[in-house]
């Protein structure tokens, strides 16, 4: 095979290189998939010259062949719906303590200024402890059992919170909530990445991601309803009813998960929901994008895990992003107007309902931006995640700079505006985790460990930093917190470019090594892979920006660009 010549920063494709890739793709498209299966599933190529319908532009399954469209409809109706409901409830149950604190719990339990921060840190400690062990369990036990069991656990712990009488009970139950919630977020990312191709993943992940924000937003509405409609019913305060209502919603959804949630494509069995043809097609789709199933652990694989840059740079990148998101001080700012000793703006006060509801437009902005980033990342940006990540970090720097450098009560309208923009940086979270998932997509266990480590590292810092950076006594000004966000977002800008450079370097290295017949260490090639599989693996036709339905020419052009 003729070598590839380098010209500035691009590679020039030789005719023989194109021929080899074309032949490899011909063989690849008739792959035999599944671990124990010998069923051959051939997927009809998508006609890239056909202009997508307007519905297909909004939702990618519309223009697919009937068999694949039916499969994705079933997967969306089970995995995506359950994941979104579960994350909605996770955030509802995660943030209800903050809502309850602002709605009477502080006064009834005689909480001091920093005990809420301690309760949050205790929850985070449980969250940090549970993540990696649960992810390791998921590589060997079907998620259809593990994930609903986790949700059932935090639902029961949330129900118990309604009866707390002291801080010890609050801390203990919040630890259990954090422990059982810990595996859900990384497990769902692992789950989605095992059923959806890059053409579909960002949209689904964004829907899953914003459902958590909707849970946070709904908590405000729910607490308002509980406070106004149930406060005093059966002798219980409104904030106690919030925990009861949250549990009543959570537990039935968890039980339904045991019924409708499938396993992973390579280990699930046919049932009333997914036929064997559906499962074979799902495995064929994974084979197309080189997305691997579970494999036995070995000393060589463990060594490989710690000998690449991915485990050292990808988790810190997510940690920086996650901790750069400011803990919005808007609720504390609104409550500060009610200070009767030294009112900041005489004559202006806010009720409990207003304190719960006025911050919600910021969450709506978060939801809209997260969807916009995902749809444009899959569309005009060709599957690239990093441009919007850079943009979101710049916005975060600007907003936090304005908030830390302007007076709290001088221009109230402007203050509302900047508080509403504060969640904008958080909208890139789905893309950040998408990028990590796609970079490590060729190895299931490596992907599981990297995703869990990323989320674990993010929350480990969150368990410590708020006690020094986001102290309750510092709100609503929160000067140290805003400076912390500015600093981390500045580091992220450099970190993203470093990851982009190394990932691009690896892809080019794999492409160049194919001309000499050598393969990179990171390529996780199975012993029973065919020669055509190895050709594609060495060329590393990227999973990240490519669709299952792109033409051979498009895939070749993209791999060399």
C-alpha positions in Angstrom: 0.0 0.0 0.0 1.4 3.4 -1.0 2.4 5.6 1.9 0.5 8.7 2.8 2.3 11.9 2.2 1.9 14.9 4.5 1.1 18.3 3.2 0.8 21.0 5.9 -1.8 19.6 8.3 -3.7 17.3 5.9 -3.1 13.9 4.5 -3.1 13.2 0.7 -4.9 9.9 -0.1 -3.2 7.6 -2.6 -5.4 5.5 -5.0 -4.2 2.2 -3.5 -5.2 3.5 0.0 -8.7 4.2 -1.2 -8.9 0.8 -2.8 -7.9 -1.0 0.3 -10.4 0.9 2.4 -13.2 0.3 -0.1 -12.5 -3.4 -0.1 -12.4 -3.5 3.7 -15.7 -1.7 3.8 -17.2 -4.2 1.4 -16.3 -7.0 3.7 -17.2 -5.1 6.8 -20.8 -4.4 5.7 -21.6 -8.1 5.8 -20.4 -8.7 9.3 -21.4 -11.6 11.6 -22.4 -10.1 14.9 -23.1 -11.3 18.4 -21.0 -13.3 20.7 -22.7 -16.7 20.3 -24.7 -15.8 17.3 -23.9 -16.8 13.7 -26.8 -14.9 12.3 -25.8 -12.6 9.5 -27.6 -9.3 9.4 -27.1 -7.0 6.4 -28.2 -3.4 6.8 -29.3 -1.6 3.7 -27.0 1.4 3.0 -28.6 4.8 3.4 -28.9 6.9 0.2 -26.8 9.9 1.0 -27.8 11.7 -2.2 -31.5 11.8 -1.0 -32.4 15.0 0.7 -33.7 14.2 4.2 -37.3 15.1 4.9 -38.0 18.0 7.3 -39.2 15.5 9.9 -36.0 13.4 9.4 -34.0 16.6 10.0 -35.7 16.9 13.4 -35.7 13.3 14.3 -33.2 11.1 12.6 -35.1 7.7 12.5 -37.9 9.0 10.3 -36.0 8.5 7.0 -34.5 5.0 7.9 -35.5 1.7 6.5 -38.7 0.2 8.2 -36.8 -2.5 10.2 -34.3 -0.1 11.7 -37.0 2.5 12.3 -39.0 -0.1 14.3 -36.0 -1.1 16.3 -35.1 2.5 17.3 -38.8 3.2 18.1 -38.7 0.3 20.6 -35.4 1.3 22.0 -36.5 4.9 22.4 -39.7 3.9 24.0 -37.9 1.7 26.6 -34.4 2.9 27.2 -34.7 6.6 26.4 -38.0 7.0 28.2 -36.9 5.2 31.3 -33.5 7.0 31.3 -35.2 10.4 31.0 -37.8 9.6 33.6 -35.1 8.2 35.9 -32.8 11.2 35.5 -35.7 13.5 36.0 -36.5 11.7 39.3 -32.8 11.5 40.3 -32.5 15.3 40.1 -35.9 15.8 41.7 -34.8 13.6 44.6 -31.3 15.1 44.6 -32.3 18.7 44.9 -35.4 18.5 47.0 -33.3 19.1 50.1 -32.3 22.5 48.7 -35.9 23.3 48.0 -37.1 22.1 51.4 -34.3 24.2 53.0 -35.7 27.4 51.5 -39.3 26.4 52.3 -39.3 25.8 56.1 -36.9 22.9 56.8 -34.2 25.3 58.0 -36.4 26.9 60.6 -38.1 23.6 61.8 -34.8 21.7 62.2 -32.9 24.8 63.5 -30.3 24.4 60.8 -27.3 26.7 60.8 -25.8 28.3 57.7 -23.4 25.6 56.7 -25.4 22.4 57.6 -27.0 22.4 54.1 -23.6 22.4 52.5 -22.6 19.5 54.8 -25.7 17.6 53.8 -24.8 18.1 50.2 -21.3 17.0 50.8 -22.5 13.8 52.6 -24.7 13.0 49.6 -21.7 13.6 47.3 -19.5 11.3 49.4 -22.0 8.4 48.9 -22.2 9.3 45.2 -18.4 9.2 44.9 -18.0 5.9 46.8 -20.6 4.0 44.7 -19.8 5.0 41.1 -16.9 2.8 40.0 -18.0 -0.3 41.8 -21.4 -0.1 40.2 -19.9 0.4 36.8 -17.7 -2.6 37.2 -20.8 -4.6 38.2 -22.6 -3.4 35.1 -19.9 -4.9 32.9 -20.9 -8.3 34.2 -24.6 -7.9 35.4 -27.3 -6.8 33.0 -28.3 -3.2 33.5 -32.0 -4.2 33.2 -31.6 -5.4 36.9 -29.0 -3.1 38.3 -30.4 0.3 37.1 -34.0 -0.2 38.3 -32.7 -1.6 41.6 -30.7 1.6 42.1 -33.7 3.8 41.5 -35.8 1.7 43.9 -33.2 2.2 46.5 -33.1 6.0 46.3 -36.9 6.1 46.2 -37.2 4.3 49.5 -34.5 6.5 51.1 -36.2 9.7 49.8 -39.5 8.5 51.4 -37.7 8.1 54.7 -36.6 11.7 54.7 -40.1 13.0 55.4 -39.8 11.7 59.0 -36.4 13.3 60.0 -36.2 15.0 63.3 -32.5 15.9 63.5 -29.4 16.4 61.4 -28.0 12.9 62.0 -31.0 11.4 60.3 -30.7 13.9 57.4 -27.0 13.1 56.9 -27.5 9.4 57.0 -30.4 9.3 54.6 -28.7 11.7 52.2 -25.7 9.4 52.1 -27.9 6.5 51.1 -29.6 8.6 48.4 -26.2 9.5 47.0 -24.9 6.0 47.2 -27.9 4.5 45.3 -28.0 7.4 42.8 -24.3 7.2 42.1 -24.4 4.5 39.4 -27.4 5.9 37.4 -25.8 8.7 35.4 -22.7 6.9 34.1 -24.6 3.7 33.7 -27.1 5.4 31.4 -24.3 6.9 29.3 -22.8 3.4 29.0 -26.3 2.1 28.1 -27.1 4.7 25.5 -23.7 4.3 23.9 -24.3 0.6 23.6 -27.6 0.9 21.6 -27.2 4.1 19.6 -24.8 5.1 16.8 -23.0 8.5 16.7 -25.7 9.7 14.3 -28.3 9.3 17.0 -26.4 9.5 20.3 -26.1 13.3 20.9 -29.9 13.9 20.5 -30.8 11.1 22.8 -28.2 12.1 25.4 -29.4 15.7 25.3 -33.0 14.5 26.0 -31.7 12.4 28.9 -29.6 15.2 30.1 -32.2 18.0 30.1 -34.7 15.7 31.8 -32.5 16.1 34.9 -32.8 19.9 34.6 -36.5 19.5 34.3 -36.5 17.5 37.5 -34.8 20.4 39.2 -37.3 22.9 37.7 -40.2 20.7 38.6 -39.0 20.5 42.2 -39.8 24.2 42.5 -43.3 23.8 41.2 -43.8 20.7 43.3 -42.6 22.4 46.5 -44.9 25.4 45.8 -47.9 23.1 45.4 -46.9 21.1 48.5 -46.4 24.2 50.5 -49.6 25.9 49.5 -51.9 22.8 49.2 -50.5 20.3 51.7 -48.8 22.4 54.4 -50.3 21.2 57.7 -52.2 18.3 56.3 -52.1 15.4 58.8 -49.8 17.5 60.9 -47.0 17.5 58.3 -45.2 20.6 57.0 -45.2 21.3 53.3 -41.5 20.5 52.9 -42.1 17.0 54.4 -44.8 16.4 51.9 -42.3 17.1 49.2 -40.3 14.0 50.1 -43.4 11.9 50.2 -44.6 13.0 46.8 -41.1 12.5 45.3 -41.0 8.9 46.5 -44.6 8.2 45.3 -43.5 9.2 41.8 -40.1 7.4 41.9 -40.9 3.9 43.2 -43.5 2.9 40.5 -41.1 4.0 37.7 -38.3 1.9 39.2 -40.6 -1.2 39.3 -41.6 -0.6 35.6 -37.9 -0.7 34.7 -37.7 -4.3 35.7 -40.3 -5.1 33.1 -39.5 -3.0 30.1 -35.8 -2.3 30.3 -33.7 -4.5 28.0 -30.1 -5.7 28.6 -27.2 -4.9 26.3 -27.4 -5.9 22.7 -24.8 -8.7 23.0 -26.4 -10.3 26.1 -30.1 -9.5 26.0 -32.7 -12.1 25.2 -35.8 -11.9 22.9 -39.0 -11.1 24.8 -42.4 -9.5 24.2 -40.7 -6.2 23.5 -37.6 -7.0 21.4 -37.6 -9.9 18.9 -34.5 -11.9 18.0 -34.4 -10.0 14.7 -34.3 -6.7 16.6 -31.4 -7.9 18.7 -29.5 -9.2 15.6 -30.0 -5.8 13.9 -28.8 -3.9 17.0 -25.6 -6.0 17.1 -25.1 -5.4 13.4 -25.4 -1.6 14.0 -22.7 -1.8 16.7 -20.5 -3.9 14.4 -20.7 -1.1 11.8 -19.3 1.5 14.2 -16.8 -0.9 15.8 -18.6 -0.6 19.2 -17.4 -3.7 21.1 -19.2 -5.8 23.7 -18.0 -7.1 27.0 -14.7 -9.0 27.1 -12.8 -10.8 29.8 -10.4 -8.8 31.9 -6.7 -9.6 31.5 -3.4 -8.2 32.8 -2.7 -6.9 29.4 -6.0 -5.0 29.2 -5.5 -3.5 32.6 -2.0 -2.4 31.7 -3.4 -0.9 28.5 -6.0 1.0 30.4 -3.3 2.9 32.4 -0.8 3.3 29.6 -2.8 5.6 27.4 -3.5 9.3 27.8 -7.3 8.9 27.8 -7.6 7.8 31.5 -5.5 10.7 32.6 -7.0 13.5 30.5 -10.7 12.7 29.8 -11.9 12.3 33.4 -10.2 15.6 34.5 -11.7 17.4 31.5 -15.2 16.4 32.8 -14.3 17.3 36.3 -13.2 20.8 35.3 -16.4 21.3 33.3 -18.7 19.9 36.1 -17.1 22.0 38.8 -16.9 25.2 36.7 -20.7 25.3 36.7 -21.7 27.9 39.3 -24.0 27.0 42.1 -26.6 29.6 41.3 -27.1 32.1 44.1 -30.4 33.4 42.8 -32.6 31.7 45.5 -30.4 33.1 48.2 -30.4 36.5 46.5 -34.2 36.6 46.4 -34.4 35.5 50.1 -32.0 38.2 51.1 -34.6 40.8 50.2 -36.7 39.5 53.2 -34.0 40.6 55.7 -36.0 42.6 58.2 -33.0 43.9 60.1 -31.2 45.4 57.2 -33.3 45.2 54.0 -31.2 45.7 50.9 -34.1 47.2 49.0 -36.7 48.7 51.4 -40.2 47.7 50.4 -39.3 44.8 48.2 -39.8 41.3 49.5 -40.4 37.8 47.9 -42.7 35.1 49.1 -41.7 31.4 49.4 -43.6 30.7 46.2 -41.7 33.4 44.3 -38.3 32.3 45.7 -39.1 28.8 44.3 -40.5 29.9 40.9 -38.5 32.9 39.8 -35.3 31.0 39.2 -37.0 28.6 36.8 -36.6 30.5 33.5 -32.9 29.9 33.9 -33.6 26.2 33.8 -35.7 26.7 30.7 -32.8 28.4 29.0 -30.6 25.5 30.0 -33.0 23.0 28.4 -33.3 25.0 25.1 -29.5 25.5 24.8 -28.7 21.8 25.5 -31.1 20.7 22.8 -29.7 23.3 20.4 -26.1 22.2 21.0 -27.0 18.6 20.5 -29.0 19.0 17.2 -26.4 21.3 15.7 -23.5 19.1 16.9 -25.1 16.1 15.1 -26.0 18.3 12.1 -24.1 21.3 10.8 -21.0 20.5 13.0 -20.8 17.0 11.5 -20.6 15.2 14.9 -18.0 17.5 16.4 -18.6 18.1 20.1 -15.7 20.3 21.1 -16.8 23.7 19.4 -19.8 24.1 21.6 -17.8 23.0 24.6 -15.4 25.9 23.9 -18.3 28.3 23.4 -20.0 27.2 26.6 -16.8 27.8 28.6 -16.4 31.3 27.2 -20.0 32.1 28.1 -19.4 30.9 31.6 -16.3 33.1 32.0 -18.2 36.2 30.8 -21.3 35.6 33.0 -19.4 34.9 36.2 -17.1 37.8 35.6 -20.1 40.1 35.4 -21.8 38.7 38.5 -18.7 39.0 40.6 -17.8 42.5 39.5 -21.2 44.2 39.7 -23.3 45.3 42.7 -26.0 42.9 44.0 -28.9 45.4 44.3 -28.1 48.3 42.0 -29.7 47.1 38.7 -32.2 44.4 39.6 -33.3 43.7 36.0 -29.7 43.2 34.8 -29.1 40.9 37.8 -32.0 38.7 36.8 -30.7 38.6 33.2 -27.2 37.4 34.2 -28.6 34.9 36.8 -30.8 33.4 34.0 -27.7 33.0 31.8 -25.7 31.3 34.5 -27.0 27.8 33.7 -25.9 28.2 30.0 -22.5 26.7 30.6 -24.1 23.6 32.1 -25.8 22.9 28.8 -22.6 21.4 27.3 -22.5 18.6 29.8 -24.1 16.0 27.5 -21.7 16.9 24.7 -18.7 16.6 27.0 -19.8 13.1 28.1 -20.6 12.2 24.5 -17.1 13.1 23.4 -15.6 10.9 26.1 -17.9 8.0 25.2 -17.0 8.3 21.5 -13.3 8.6 22.0 -13.2 5.4 24.1 -16.0 3.6 22.1 -14.0 0.7 20.9 -13.6 -1.0 24.3 -16.7 -1.6 26.5 -14.9 -2.0 29.8 -12.5 0.9 29.0 -15.5 3.1 28.2 -17.2 2.1 31.4 -14.2 2.8 33.6 -13.5 6.1 31.9 -17.0 7.4 32.1 -17.4 6.3 35.8 -14.0 7.8 36.7 -14.9 11.1 35.0 -18.2 11.4 36.9 -16.6 10.2 40.1 -13.7 12.7 39.9 -16.2 15.5 39.2 -18.3 14.7 42.3 -15.2 14.0 44.5 -14.2 17.6 44.0 -17.8 18.7 44.6 -17.7 16.9 47.9 -14.8 19.0 49.1 -14.8 22.3 47.2 -18.2 23.7 48.4 -17.1 23.7 52.0 -14.5 26.3 51.0 -15.7 27.8 47.8 -19.5 27.9 47.9 -20.2 28.4 51.6 -23.8 29.2 52.4 -22.6 32.2 54.5 -21.0 33.7 51.4 -24.3 33.8 49.4 -25.7 35.7 47.6 -22.5 37.5 46.6 -20.4 34.2 46.4 -17.3 36.0 45.3 -15.0 33.1 45.8 -17.3 30.7 44.0 -17.6 32.9 40.9 -13.8 33.3 40.7 -13.5 29.5 41.1 -15.8 29.1 38.1 -13.9 31.6 36.0 -10.6 29.9 36.8 -11.8 26.4 35.9 -13.5 27.5 32.7 -10.2 29.1 31.6 -8.4 25.9 32.2 -11.0 24.0 30.3 -10.4 26.0 27.1 -6.8 24.7 27.1 -7.8 21.2 28.1 -10.3 20.8 25.3 -7.7 21.8 22.7 -5.2 19.4 24.2 -7.7 16.5 24.1 -8.7 17.4 20.5 -5.0 17.5 19.4 -4.2 14.1 21.0 -7.3 12.4 19.6 -6.6 13.8 16.2 -3.0 12.7 16.4 -4.0 9.2 17.4 -6.4 9.0 14.4 -3.7 10.1 12.0 -1.2 7.7 13.6 -3.6 4.8 13.1 -4.2 5.8 9.5 -0.5 6.1 8.8 0.3 2.8 10.6 -2.2 1.0 8.3 0.1 1.7 5.3 2.9 -0.4 6.9 0.5 -3.1 8.4 1.1 -2.1 12.0 -1.6 -1.2 14.5 -1.8 1.2 17.4 -1.9 -0.2 20.9 -5.2 1.4 21.7 -7.0 -0.5 19.0 -8.7 -3.3 20.8 -8.7 -6.0 18.1 -10.3 -9.3 19.0 -8.4 -12.5 18.2 -11.2 -13.7 16.0 -11.4 -10.4 14.0 -11.3 -10.8 10.2 -8.6 -9.1 8.1 -11.2 -6.6 6.8 -12.1 -5.7 10.4 -8.4 -5.1 11.2 -8.0 -2.9 8.1 -10.9 -0.7 9.4 -9.6 -0.7 12.9 -6.1 0.4 11.9 -7.6 3.2 9.7 -9.8 4.1 12.7 -12.7 5.4 10.5 -14.0 7.6 13.3 -17.0 6.6 15.3 -17.5 10.2 16.5 -18.8 12.2 13.5 -20.0 9.4 11.3 -23.3 7.9 10.6 -24.1 4.2 10.1 -25.6 5.3 6.9 -22.8 7.4 5.3 -21.4 6.2 2.0 -18.0 4.5 1.7 -16.7 7.6 0.0 -17.9 9.9 2.9 -16.4 7.6 5.5 -13.1 7.5 3.7 -13.0 11.3 3.1 -13.8 11.9 6.8 -11.2 9.5 8.1 -8.4 11.2 6.1 -9.6 14.8 6.6 
